[in-house]
Amino acid sequence: MKKFQKLKRVAAMVGVILLVGMYVTTLILAFSSSPQAQNLLMASIVCTVVIPVLIYAMELVARVLGPSDEEKDDNSAKNKKK
C-alpha cells in the first residue's frame, strides 16, 4: 500500500512539472516572432488542457479498476489473523 502511495506522489510531481513546463513554453511562444510560433503556441495551449484531462481520466480508471474499500478491509483483516 505504501508503495502505491509513493507512486502516486511521484506521478503527481511529474504532472506538476509537466504542466509548469507547458505554461512556461506557452508564455515564451506567445512573445516569440518565429514563423512556427503560432502553431507551437496553439499546440502548447491544447496540451495545457489535454494533459490535466488525461491525468484525471487515468485517475478515474484506476479508481474503478482498483480494489474497493471493502476488499481492502477484508484483505487487511485476513492478514492480521495470520
Secondary structure by P-SEA (a helix, b strand, c coil): caaaaaaaaaaaaaaaaaaaaaaaaaaaaaaccccaaaaaaaaaaaaaaaaaaaaaaaaaaaaaacccaaaaaaaaaaaaac
